[in-house]
Amino acid sequence: MINTLKLSERLKKVSSFLPEGAYFADIGSDHAYLPCYVCLHDRTAKAIAGEVNEGPFNSAKSTVEAYQLSNRVEVRLGNGLEVLDDITDIRQIVIAGMGGSLIKTILEEGKSKLSNVQRIIAQPNVDERNVRRWLLKEGYIVTNEAIIEENGHRYEIIVADKKGTQNLIDPYTEEQLEKELLFGPILLRNKTAIFYEKWQSEYKKLARVISQMKEASNINSDKMERFEKELSWIREELQDEEQSD
């Protein structure tokens, strides 16, 4: 039974950040594949699969029933964290496969449901910085990150734990903070080939945007200054790769 549920490498990596015996909510669960996968491999895990639309909700219920996991995976219909009631003892939240802005909105609108949540695992498809900034503001610290490539796309996974006794390396300056929000504090310290590939691509895109902005009749000087600063940060990180070759 376990071997019949095939999970993408992206979601397998997401699942690796859930502790043994997790009780987690997967928001926007996409057929409940992730909750079922985790519960098939860990008999002590439990999950809530949240879906906002009727079609995916019914598909998720069918998956859970097919794997005979109805006693451990509950499928709920609702918008974002609305699927969690006030007494739910959820300890981890997974939100994967959405834009960073939407993930931030889901977390912001559902803040009242996070009082017992110790870990948030987010996998934004774009705008990772938005997610990191919200987590920092709301008292979570990034304790792990990963960047993977699958089917021609690069994905970042952000793992954040509620502030406790963890050792947090505070950025020395506002600029250092902004750099860590952009690149990811853990990814910056553990640069991989995929990290460099991503930022080589982002460098070209941003350079192109700046070039187009300079040709415009009305130049937004604040935005131009910010983009040029970010371009210089990316250039610095790419130079690190050249020096290590």
C-alpha positions as YAML, in Angstrom:
chain: A
units: angstrom
residues:
- id: 1
  name: MET
  ca: [0.00, 0.00, 0.00]
- id: 2
  name: ILE
  ca: [2.76, 2.48, 0.92]
- id: 3
  name: ASN
  ca: [4.57, 2.00, -2.38]
- id: 4
  name: THR
  ca: [1.45, 2.79, -4.42]
- id: 5
  name: LEU
  ca: [1.36, 6.46, -3.34]
- id: 6
  name: LYS
  ca: [3.86, 8.34, -5.44]
- id: 7
  name: LEU
  ca: [4.77, 11.78, -4.15]
- id: 8
  name: SER
  ca: [6.73, 14.46, -6.03]
- id: 9
  name: GLU
  ca: [10.29, 15.06, -4.89]
- id: 10
  name: ARG
  ca: [9.19, 18.55, -3.86]
- id: 11
  name: LEU
  ca: [6.56, 17.23, -1.46]
- id: 12
  name: LYS
  ca: [8.84, 14.43, -0.23]
- id: 13
  name: LYS
  ca: [11.31, 17.11, 0.80]
- id: 14
  name: VAL
  ca: [8.52, 19.06, 2.51]
- id: 15
  name: SER
  ca: [7.47, 15.91, 4.39]
- id: 16
  name: SER
  ca: [11.04, 15.36, 5.62]
- id: 17
  name: PHE
  ca: [10.71, 18.44, 7.86]
- id: 18
  name: LEU
  ca: [7.76, 17.00, 9.78]
- id: 19
  name: PRO
  ca: [8.77, 15.34, 13.07]
- id: 20
  name: GLU
  ca: [7.82, 11.78, 13.92]
- id: 21
  name: GLY
  ca: [4.35, 11.68, 15.44]
- id: 22
  name: ALA
  ca: [3.38, 14.95, 13.79]
- id: 23
  name: TYR
  ca: [-0.15, 16.31, 14.04]
- id: 24
  name: PHE
  ca: [-0.25, 18.72, 11.15]
- id: 25
  name: ALA
  ca: [-2.55, 20.60, 8.82]
- id: 26
  name: ASP
  ca: [-1.88, 20.64, 5.09]
- id: 27
  name: ILE
  ca: [-3.55, 23.73, 3.66]
- id: 28
  name: GLY
  ca: [-4.47, 23.45, -0.01]
- id: 29
  name: SER
  ca: [-3.81, 19.75, 0.18]
- id: 30
  name: ASP
  ca: [-4.11, 18.73, -3.50]
- id: 31
  name: HIS
  ca: [-5.82, 15.33, -3.23]
- id: 32
  name: ALA
  ca: [-4.44, 14.87, 0.33]
- id: 33
  name: TYR
  ca: [-1.38, 13.15, -1.11]
- id: 34
  name: LEU
  ca: [1.04, 14.64, 1.43]
- id: 35
  name: PRO
  ca: [-1.01, 13.78, 4.55]
- id: 36
  name: CYS
  ca: [-1.62, 10.24, 3.30]
- id: 37
  name: TYR
  ca: [2.04, 9.75, 2.41]
- id: 38
  name: VAL
  ca: [3.18, 10.92, 5.84]
- id: 39
  name: CYS
  ca: [0.62, 8.81, 7.70]
- id: 40
  name: LEU
  ca: [1.43, 5.70, 5.65]
- id: 41
  name: HIS
  ca: [5.10, 6.04, 6.62]
- id: 42
  name: ASP
  ca: [4.51, 7.10, 10.22]
- id: 43
  name: ARG
  ca: [1.77, 5.24, 12.08]
- id: 44
  name: THR
  ca: [1.84, 7.83, 14.89]
- id: 45
  name: ALA
  ca: [1.16, 10.82, 12.61]
- id: 46
  name: LYS
  ca: [-2.23, 12.51, 12.17]
- id: 47
  name: ALA
  ca: [-3.32, 15.23, 9.78]
- id: 48
  name: ILE
  ca: [-6.01, 17.59, 8.63]
- id: 49
  name: ALA
  ca: [-6.23, 18.18, 4.89]
- id: 50
  name: GLY
  ca: [-7.78, 21.54, 4.07]
- id: 51
  name: GLU
  ca: [-9.37, 22.44, 0.74]
- id: 52
  name: VAL
  ca: [-11.23, 25.59, -0.24]
- id: 53
  name: ASN
  ca: [-13.13, 24.17, -3.26]
- id: 54
  name: GLU
  ca: [-15.62, 21.33, -3.45]
- id: 55
  name: GLY
  ca: [-13.88, 19.43, -6.27]
- id: 56
  name: PRO
  ca: [-10.45, 19.10, -4.60]
- id: 57
  name: PHE
  ca: [-12.21, 18.46, -1.28]
- id: 58
  name: ASN
  ca: [-14.00, 15.43, -2.74]
- id: 59
  name: SER
  ca: [-10.80, 14.23, -4.44]
- id: 60
  name: ALA
  ca: [-8.95, 14.45, -1.12]
- id: 61
  name: LYS
  ca: [-11.69, 12.46, 0.64]
- id: 62
  name: SER
  ca: [-11.44, 9.77, -2.06]
- id: 63
  name: THR
  ca: [-7.66, 9.51, -1.59]
- id: 64
  name: VAL
  ca: [-7.99, 9.18, 2.20]
- id: 65
  name: GLU
  ca: [-10.66, 6.48, 1.83]
- id: 66
  name: ALA
  ca: [-8.61, 4.61, -0.78]
- id: 67
  name: TYR
  ca: [-5.71, 4.33, 1.65]
- id: 68
  name: GLN
  ca: [-7.99, 3.52, 4.59]
- id: 69
  name: LEU
  ca: [-6.73, 6.48, 6.59]
- id: 70
  name: SER
  ca: [-10.04, 8.09, 7.59]
- id: 71
  name: ASN
  ca: [-9.20, 7.53, 11.27]
- id: 72
  name: ARG
  ca: [-6.01, 9.63, 10.99]
- id: 73
  name: VAL
  ca: [-6.50, 12.05, 8.08]
- id: 74
  name: GLU
  ca: [-9.52, 14.33, 8.29]
- id: 75
  name: VAL
  ca: [-10.48, 16.29, 5.18]
- id: 76
  name: ARG
  ca: [-12.10, 19.66, 5.85]
- id: 77
  name: LEU
  ca: [-13.67, 22.22, 3.52]
- id: 78
  name: GLY
  ca: [-12.79, 25.84, 4.22]
- id: 79
  name: ASN
  ca: [-10.71, 28.86, 3.31]
- id: 80
  name: GLY
  ca: [-7.12, 28.73, 4.58]
- id: 81
  name: LEU
  ca: [-6.77, 28.20, 8.31]
- id: 82
  name: GLU
  ca: [-10.55, 28.39, 8.75]
- id: 83
  name: VAL
  ca: [-10.44, 24.59, 8.59]
- id: 84
  name: LEU
  ca: [-8.86, 24.60, 12.05]
- id: 85
  name: ASP
  ca: [-11.17, 25.03, 15.03]
- id: 86
  name: ASP
  ca: [-10.08, 26.79, 18.19]
- id: 87
  name: ILE
  ca: [-9.41, 23.60, 20.14]
- id: 88
  name: THR
  ca: [-7.51, 21.73, 17.44]
- id: 89
  name: ASP
  ca: [-4.18, 20.57, 18.84]
- id: 90
  name: ILE
  ca: [-2.33, 21.07, 15.57]
- id: 91
  name: ARG
  ca: [1.43, 21.46, 16.06]
- id: 92
  name: GLN
  ca: [2.62, 21.92, 12.46]
- id: 93
  name: ILE
  ca: [1.23, 23.74, 9.41]
- id: 94
  name: VAL
  ca: [2.21, 22.95, 5.81]
- id: 95
  name: ILE
  ca: [1.36, 25.38, 3.00]
- id: 96
  name: ALA
  ca: [2.97, 24.32, -0.27]
- id: 97
  name: GLY
  ca: [2.66, 25.10, -3.96]
- id: 98
  name: MET
  ca: [1.25, 28.63, -3.81]
- id: 99
  name: GLY
  ca: [2.62, 32.11, -4.34]
- id: 100
  name: GLY
  ca: [4.36, 33.76, -1.41]
- id: 101
  name: SER
  ca: [1.80, 36.55, -1.28]
- id: 102
  name: LEU
  ca: [-1.07, 34.06, -0.95]
- id: 103
  name: ILE
  ca: [0.78, 32.06, 1.73]
- id: 104
  name: LYS
  ca: [1.35, 35.27, 3.68]
- id: 105
  name: THR
  ca: [-2.35, 36.17, 3.37]
- id: 106
  name: ILE
  ca: [-3.45, 32.73, 4.58]
- id: 107
  name: LEU
  ca: [-1.18, 32.97, 7.61]
- id: 108
  name: GLU
  ca: [-2.13, 36.56, 8.38]
- id: 109
  name: GLU
  ca: [-5.87, 35.92, 8.15]
- id: 110
  name: GLY
  ca: [-5.53, 32.77, 10.25]
- id: 111
  name: LYS
  ca: [-3.20, 34.14, 12.94]
- id: 112
  name: SER
  ca: [-5.69, 33.36, 15.69]
- id: 113
  name: LYS
  ca: [-5.40, 29.64, 14.86]
- id: 114
  name: LEU
  ca: [-1.61, 29.53, 15.34]
- id: 115
  name: SER
  ca: [-1.34, 29.68, 19.13]
- id: 116
  name: ASN
  ca: [-0.36, 26.00, 19.44]
- id: 117
  name: VAL
  ca: [1.56, 25.78, 16.17]
- id: 118
  name: GLN
  ca: [5.26, 25.17, 16.77]
- id: 119
  name: ARG
  ca: [6.40, 24.77, 13.15]
- id: 120
  name: ILE
  ca: [5.34, 26.27, 9.84]
- id: 121
  name: ILE
  ca: [6.63, 24.65, 6.64]
- id: 122
  name: ALA
  ca: [6.07, 26.86, 3.61]
- id: 123
  name: GLN
  ca: [6.93, 26.14, 0.00]
- id: 124
  name: PRO
  ca: [6.17, 29.26, -2.02]
- id: 125
  name: ASN
  ca: [6.44, 29.01, -5.79]
- id: 126
  name: VAL
  ca: [7.48, 32.68, -5.96]
- id: 127
  name: ASP
  ca: [8.12, 35.61, -3.59]
- id: 128
  name: GLU
  ca: [9.79, 33.67, -0.79]
- id: 129
  name: ARG
  ca: [10.92, 36.95, 0.79]
- id: 130
  name: ASN
  ca: [7.31, 37.89, 1.57]
- id: 131
  name: VAL
  ca: [6.88, 34.68, 3.57]
- id: 132
  name: ARG
  ca: [10.16, 35.06, 5.48]
- id: 133
  name: ARG
  ca: [9.30, 38.64, 6.42]
- id: 134
  name: TRP
  ca: [5.89, 37.62, 7.80]
- id: 135
  name: LEU
  ca: [7.38, 34.74, 9.80]
- id: 136
  name: LEU
  ca: [10.00, 37.01, 11.34]
- id: 137
  name: LYS
  ca: [7.41, 39.65, 12.23]
- id: 138
  name: GLU
  ca: [5.15, 37.08, 13.88]
- id: 139
  name: GLY
  ca: [7.74, 35.51, 16.14]
- id: 140
  name: TYR
  ca: [8.93, 32.54, 14.07]
- id: 141
  name: ILE
  ca: [12.55, 31.98, 13.13]
- id: 142
  name: VAL
  ca: [13.79, 30.16, 10.06]
- id: 143
  name: THR
  ca: [15.52, 27.01, 11.32]
- id: 144
  name: ASN
  ca: [15.90, 25.11, 8.06]
- id: 145
  name: GLU
  ca: [15.62, 25.68, 4.33]
- id: 146
  name: ALA
  ca: [16.06, 23.71, 1.15]
- id: 147
  name: ILE
  ca: [16.15, 24.50, -2.53]
- id: 148
  name: ILE
  ca: [15.41, 21.74, -5.04]
- id: 149
  name: GLU
  ca: [14.84, 21.42, -8.76]
- id: 150
  name: GLU
  ca: [12.11, 19.28, -10.27]
- id: 151
  name: ASN
  ca: [10.71, 19.22, -13.82]
- id: 152
  name: GLY
  ca: [12.60, 22.36, -14.77]
- id: 153
  name: HIS
  ca: [11.37, 24.39, -11.80]
- id: 154
  name: ARG
  ca: [13.27, 25.46, -8.67]
- id: 155
  name: TYR
  ca: [11.48, 25.42, -5.35]
- id: 156
  name: GLU
  ca: [12.46, 26.81, -1.97]
- id: 157
  name: ILE
  ca: [11.18, 25.23, 1.24]
- id: 158
  name: ILE
  ca: [11.16, 27.37, 4.38]
- id: 159
  name: VAL
  ca: [10.93, 25.78, 7.83]
- id: 160
  name: ALA
  ca: [10.19, 28.15, 10.71]
- id: 161
  name: ASP
  ca: [9.80, 27.36, 14.41]
- id: 162
  name: LYS
  ca: [8.18, 29.47, 17.08]
- id: 163
  name: LYS
  ca: [10.81, 31.42, 18.97]
- id: 164
  name: GLY
  ca: [11.96, 29.61, 22.09]
- id: 165
  name: THR
  ca: [15.42, 28.75, 23.26]
- id: 166
  name: GLN
  ca: [16.86, 28.34, 19.76]
- id: 167
  name: ASN
  ca: [20.07, 30.19, 19.06]
- id: 168
  name: LEU
  ca: [19.25, 32.93, 16.63]
- id: 169
  name: ILE
  ca: [22.01, 34.74, 14.79]
- id: 170
  name: ASP
  ca: [20.63, 38.27, 14.61]
- id: 171
  name: PRO
  ca: [21.61, 40.19, 11.49]
- id: 172
  name: TYR
  ca: [24.09, 42.92, 12.35]
- id: 173
  name: THR
  ca: [22.55, 45.51, 10.04]
- id: 174
  name: GLU
  ca: [19.27, 46.21, 8.29]
- id: 175
  name: GLU
  ca: [21.02, 45.45, 5.00]
- id: 176
  name: GLN
  ca: [22.08, 42.02, 6.25]
- id: 177
  name: LEU
  ca: [18.50, 41.35, 7.33]
- id: 178
  name: GLU
  ca: [17.19, 42.31, 3.90]
- id: 179
  name: LYS
  ca: [19.75, 40.03, 2.23]
- id: 180
  name: GLU
  ca: [18.71, 37.10, 4.42]
- id: 181
  name: LEU
  ca: [15.04, 37.72, 3.64]
- id: 182
  name: LEU
  ca: [15.86, 37.74, -0.08]
- id: 183
  name: PHE
  ca: [18.19, 34.74, -0.30]
- id: 184
  name: GLY
  ca: [17.21, 32.79, 2.81]
- id: 185
  name: PRO
  ca: [19.44, 32.76, 5.93]
- id: 186
  name: ILE
  ca: [20.10, 29.01, 5.81]
- id: 187
  name: LEU
  ca: [20.46, 28.89, 2.02]
- id: 188
  name: LEU
  ca: [23.03, 31.70, 2.20]
- id: 189
  name: ARG
  ca: [25.17, 29.67, 4.58]
- id: 190
  name: ASN
  ca: [24.82, 26.41, 2.67]
- id: 191
  name: LYS
  ca: [24.94, 27.41, -0.98]
- id: 192
  name: THR
  ca: [24.30, 24.62, -3.45]
- id: 193
  name: ALA
  ca: [24.62, 24.36, -7.22]
- id: 194
  name: ILE
  ca: [20.84, 24.89, -7.52]
- id: 195
  name: PHE
  ca: [21.10, 28.04, -5.40]
- id: 196
  name: TYR
  ca: [23.68, 29.48, -7.81]
- id: 197
  name: GLU
  ca: [21.63, 28.43, -10.84]
- id: 198
  name: LYS
  ca: [18.57, 30.20, -9.48]
- id: 199
  name: TRP
  ca: [20.39, 33.44, -8.76]
- id: 200
  name: GLN
  ca: [22.22, 33.44, -12.10]
- id: 201
  name: SER
  ca: [18.77, 33.37, -13.70]
- id: 202
  name: GLU
  ca: [17.39, 36.03, -11.33]
- id: 203
  name: TYR
  ca: [20.41, 38.25, -12.01]
- id: 204
  name: LYS
  ca: [19.69, 38.23, -15.75]
- id: 205
  name: LYS
  ca: [15.99, 38.99, -15.19]
- id: 206
  name: LEU
  ca: [16.67, 41.85, -12.81]
- id: 207
  name: ALA
  ca: [19.38, 43.35, -15.03]
- id: 208
  name: ARG
  ca: [16.88, 43.29, -17.92]
- id: 209
  name: VAL
  ca: [14.22, 45.03, -15.79]
- id: 210
  name: ILE
  ca: [16.68, 47.74, -14.73]
- id: 211
  name: SER
  ca: [17.72, 48.29, -18.33]
- id: 212
  name: GLN
  ca: [14.07, 48.71, -19.38]
- id: 213
  name: MET
  ca: [13.39, 51.08, -16.48]
- id: 214
  name: LYS
  ca: [16.28, 53.31, -17.54]
- id: 215
  name: GLU
  ca: [14.68, 53.70, -20.97]
- id: 216
  name: ALA
  ca: [11.34, 54.81, -19.50]
- id: 217
  name: SER
  ca: [10.36, 58.49, -19.62]
- id: 218
  name: ASN
  ca: [9.44, 58.53, -15.93]
- id: 219
  name: ILE
  ca: [11.90, 56.67, -13.71]
- id: 220
  name: ASN
  ca: [10.89, 55.56, -10.23]
- id: 221
  name: SER
  ca: [14.15, 56.43, -8.51]
- id: 222
  name: ASP
  ca: [13.34, 54.62, -5.25]
- id: 223
  name: LYS
  ca: [12.51, 51.40, -7.05]
- id: 224
  name: MET
  ca: [15.55, 51.78, -9.29]
- id: 225
  name: GLU
  ca: [17.82, 52.23, -6.27]
- id: 226
  name: ARG
  ca: [16.34, 49.16, -4.56]
- id: 227
  name: PHE
  ca: [16.69, 47.00, -7.67]
- id: 228
  name: GLU
  ca: [20.27, 48.10, -8.27]
- id: 229
  name: LYS
  ca: [21.16, 47.30, -4.67]
- id: 230
  name: GLU
  ca: [19.63, 43.84, -4.99]
- id: 231
  name: LEU
  ca: [21.49, 43.31, -8.25]
- id: 232
  name: SER
  ca: [24.76, 44.10, -6.47]
- id: 233
  name: TRP
  ca: [23.90, 41.60, -3.70]
- id: 234
  name: ILE
  ca: [23.24, 38.89, -6.27]
- id: 235
  name: ARG
  ca: [26.49, 39.74, -8.06]
- id: 236
  name: GLU
  ca: [28.38, 39.34, -4.76]
- id: 237
  name: GLU
  ca: [26.90, 35.88, -4.17]
- id: 238
  name: LEU
  ca: [27.69, 34.77, -7.71]
- id: 239
  name: GLN
  ca: [31.27, 35.97, -7.31]
- id: 240
  name: ASP
  ca: [31.55, 33.64, -4.31]
- id: 241
  name: GLU
  ca: [30.87, 30.73, -6.67]
- id: 242
  name: GLU
  ca: [33.52, 31.91, -9.13]
- id: 243
  name: GLN
  ca: [36.10, 32.20, -6.37]
- id: 244
  name: SER
  ca: [35.35, 28.69, -5.11]
- id: 245
  name: ASP
  ca: [35.81, 27.11, -8.56]
...
